[in-house]
Amino acid sequence: MILRELFLAIAGLVDLVFSIYVLILVGRALISWVNPDPYNPIVRFLHSATDPVLYRIQRLVPLQFGGIDFSPLVLLLALSFIQRILVVILRSIAYSF
């Protein structure tokens, strides 16, 4: 009973962390449409939170067509897929107890 609740709580936490990171990524994509102040703390946070992952994707698969970078879209799809898999696995482990 306690293990079930523990795994359900972990599944909820994993779901929340992935959802927050998706919102951060969407925020970064939205500010890229305007000319943001690079010294703004919010802009710096969004870049520091997303740039390491986006640079890895851009190195592996260059996805720039016509000046548009599609690496945030690839990352959003990958995060969504991983989020769903992890949450389903954790919930199924929880309900097996």
Backbone bond lengths (Angstrom), bond angles and torsions (degrees), N, CA, C in turn:
res aa  C-N    CA-C-N  psi(-1)  N-CA   C-N-CA  omega(-1)  CA-C   N-CA-C  phi
1 M - - - 1.446 - - 1.531 110.84 -
2 I 1.316 117.00 -45.00 1.464 120.65 -179.98 1.525 110.08 -69.53
3 L 1.338 117.30 -39.44 1.463 120.20 178.98 1.520 111.31 -64.29
4 R 1.329 116.03 -36.51 1.462 119.71 178.46 1.524 110.11 -61.29
5 E 1.330 116.32 -47.60 1.463 120.32 -179.84 1.524 111.50 -65.78
6 L 1.331 117.01 -35.53 1.457 121.01 178.16 1.525 110.74 -64.05
7 F 1.320 117.30 -46.70 1.462 120.52 -179.98 1.528 111.67 -69.00
8 L 1.321 117.85 -33.59 1.462 119.85 175.44 1.527 110.80 -67.25
9 A 1.324 116.67 -38.29 1.465 120.27 177.22 1.527 111.01 -66.58
10 I 1.322 117.09 -40.48 1.466 120.81 177.58 1.526 109.96 -64.76
11 A 1.326 116.93 -40.56 1.466 120.25 177.91 1.523 110.38 -62.42
12 G 1.316 117.10 -41.46 1.462 120.68 177.81 1.520 112.03 -65.14
13 L 1.327 116.37 -38.86 1.462 120.80 178.90 1.528 111.15 -67.29
14 V 1.323 116.76 -43.18 1.469 120.72 177.53 1.526 109.99 -61.76
15 D 1.313 116.54 -42.89 1.464 121.20 178.20 1.530 110.84 -61.08
16 L 1.322 117.29 -42.91 1.459 122.32 179.88 1.532 111.50 -65.46
17 V 1.326 117.53 -43.70 1.469 121.35 -179.19 1.523 110.50 -63.34
18 F 1.312 117.11 -44.52 1.460 120.08 177.93 1.531 111.18 -63.82
19 S 1.319 117.28 -40.67 1.470 120.49 179.74 1.526 111.22 -64.71
20 I 1.318 117.76 -40.65 1.462 121.22 178.07 1.524 110.18 -64.54
21 Y 1.334 117.66 -42.27 1.462 119.76 179.76 1.523 111.17 -66.23
22 V 1.312 117.65 -35.45 1.464 120.65 175.93 1.526 110.08 -62.85
23 L 1.345 117.16 -41.53 1.462 120.06 177.50 1.524 111.40 -64.14
24 I 1.327 117.28 -38.56 1.460 121.12 176.73 1.524 109.97 -63.04
25 L 1.315 116.86 -42.45 1.465 121.24 179.32 1.527 111.46 -65.50
26 V 1.308 117.67 -40.65 1.463 121.32 177.32 1.529 109.89 -65.00
27 G 1.330 116.86 -40.49 1.458 120.18 176.78 1.514 111.68 -61.35
28 R 1.318 116.41 -40.37 1.466 119.98 178.35 1.520 110.98 -65.74
29 A 1.315 116.86 -40.24 1.464 119.78 178.50 1.526 110.93 -65.70
30 L 1.323 116.91 -37.77 1.463 119.83 179.87 1.523 111.82 -67.80
31 I 1.329 117.54 -40.27 1.472 118.01 -179.71 1.523 111.90 -72.85
32 S 1.322 117.80 -17.08 1.460 119.06 178.17 1.527 111.59 -72.92
33 W 1.322 117.42 -14.70 1.462 121.00 178.88 1.524 112.34 -78.44
34 V 1.338 116.26 -19.55 1.461 120.82 178.70 1.524 108.03 -113.93
35 N 1.284 116.73 178.68 1.455 121.10 178.61 1.532 108.21 -100.58
36 P 1.345 117.94 85.54 1.468 119.38 -174.93 1.527 111.38 -76.33
37 D 1.314 114.67 157.24 1.458 120.91 175.08 1.526 108.14 -72.24
38 P 1.332 119.24 117.30 1.473 120.39 -176.40 1.523 113.58 -67.49
39 Y 1.331 117.54 -12.53 1.465 120.49 179.94 1.519 112.53 -96.93
40 N 1.322 117.28 -1.24 1.453 121.27 176.65 1.525 108.70 -67.40
41 P 1.344 118.09 132.00 1.474 119.84 -177.63 1.527 113.73 -60.46
42 I 1.316 117.29 -34.14 1.462 119.85 179.80 1.523 109.94 -68.35
43 V 1.315 116.58 -44.00 1.462 121.20 179.22 1.526 109.84 -63.30
44 R 1.318 116.51 -42.54 1.472 120.40 179.08 1.522 111.05 -63.27
45 F 1.345 116.66 -40.12 1.465 119.78 178.00 1.524 111.18 -64.45
46 L 1.328 116.97 -45.82 1.465 120.20 -179.42 1.527 110.84 -60.75
47 H 1.315 116.61 -41.36 1.464 119.48 179.29 1.524 111.19 -69.12
48 S 1.322 117.48 -42.93 1.469 118.84 -178.34 1.527 111.81 -69.18
49 A 1.329 117.77 -26.45 1.463 120.57 179.89 1.528 112.52 -81.08
50 T 1.326 116.91 -26.15 1.465 118.89 -174.22 1.524 114.65 -112.41
51 D 1.322 117.94 -26.62 1.464 120.03 -175.10 1.530 114.54 -58.46
52 P 1.335 119.93 -43.47 1.477 117.29 -179.30 1.528 113.68 -57.83
53 V 1.309 117.06 -41.70 1.466 120.11 -179.40 1.523 110.80 -72.99
54 L 1.327 116.87 -41.70 1.461 119.91 -179.64 1.524 111.52 -65.76
55 Y 1.333 117.79 -37.19 1.467 119.90 178.36 1.523 111.01 -64.34
56 R 1.309 117.41 -37.61 1.475 119.85 177.71 1.522 110.79 -64.25
57 I 1.314 116.36 -41.97 1.466 119.60 178.70 1.526 109.96 -65.54
58 Q 1.324 117.12 -41.68 1.464 120.74 -179.45 1.520 111.89 -66.05
59 R 1.329 117.28 -32.04 1.466 119.97 177.22 1.523 111.16 -72.02
60 L 1.325 117.25 -41.09 1.459 121.15 -178.31 1.522 111.92 -71.25
61 V 1.321 115.69 -47.65 1.464 120.99 -176.35 1.525 108.23 -133.87
62 P 1.316 117.53 101.50 1.476 118.11 178.18 1.529 110.14 -70.14
63 L 1.310 115.47 112.80 1.471 120.89 -174.38 1.520 111.46 -117.75
64 Q 1.305 117.59 53.03 1.453 120.67 176.63 1.518 108.81 -113.32
65 F 1.326 115.00 117.31 1.449 121.11 179.21 1.516 108.42 -125.58
66 G 1.309 116.31 120.36 1.453 120.08 178.07 1.514 113.11 64.56
67 G 1.309 118.32 30.31 1.454 121.93 179.79 1.517 114.65 82.80
68 I 1.311 117.19 2.18 1.470 121.23 179.39 1.527 108.24 -104.20
69 D 1.334 115.23 128.84 1.458 121.33 -179.96 1.529 109.26 -93.83
70 F 1.320 115.90 120.29 1.457 120.65 -178.45 1.529 113.47 -97.95
71 S 1.333 117.89 6.53 1.464 119.90 -179.15 1.532 112.84 -64.19
72 P 1.356 121.00 -35.16 1.471 118.13 174.68 1.525 113.11 -62.28
73 L 1.322 117.04 -35.23 1.466 120.23 178.07 1.526 110.68 -66.38
74 V 1.332 116.42 -41.91 1.470 120.50 177.35 1.525 109.83 -62.12
75 L 1.338 116.16 -42.61 1.465 119.53 179.41 1.521 111.29 -65.43
76 L 1.323 118.19 -39.83 1.465 120.53 177.25 1.525 111.46 -61.22
77 L 1.308 116.73 -43.50 1.469 119.92 178.74 1.525 111.40 -65.09
78 A 1.339 116.53 -42.42 1.467 120.15 179.22 1.524 111.04 -64.89
79 L 1.334 116.82 -43.03 1.468 119.95 178.92 1.522 111.62 -62.83
80 S 1.317 116.26 -41.02 1.465 120.29 178.97 1.521 111.06 -62.75
81 F 1.319 115.97 -44.06 1.462 120.81 179.67 1.533 110.97 -63.85
82 I 1.321 117.03 -48.57 1.466 121.20 -179.00 1.524 110.65 -64.66
83 Q 1.324 116.97 -40.04 1.459 121.03 179.23 1.523 110.97 -60.17
84 R 1.301 116.24 -48.20 1.474 119.29 -178.79 1.525 111.80 -63.74
85 I 1.334 116.73 -42.24 1.467 120.27 -179.85 1.520 110.66 -63.24
86 L 1.335 117.23 -49.02 1.468 120.29 -177.83 1.528 112.32 -62.99
87 V 1.318 116.55 -43.31 1.465 119.54 -178.29 1.527 110.47 -66.48
88 V 1.315 117.18 -41.04 1.477 119.74 178.56 1.526 110.38 -64.66
89 I 1.320 117.60 -42.58 1.469 120.98 178.72 1.520 110.77 -62.00
90 L 1.340 117.18 -47.24 1.458 119.88 -179.10 1.520 112.09 -64.68
91 R 1.317 116.59 -38.68 1.480 118.77 178.98 1.524 111.05 -69.75
92 S 1.317 117.61 -36.63 1.459 118.88 178.52 1.528 110.69 -69.26
93 I 1.317 117.34 -34.68 1.472 119.75 174.12 1.525 109.39 -64.33
94 A 1.328 116.67 -41.70 1.462 120.30 -179.14 1.530 110.91 -62.58
95 Y 1.308 117.63 -43.35 1.458 119.85 -177.71 1.522 113.35 -78.44
96 S 1.339 117.65 -7.56 1.461 118.97 175.74 1.534 111.73 -80.28
97 F 1.332 116.51 -13.98 1.477 119.17 179.38 1.503 110.42 -84.87
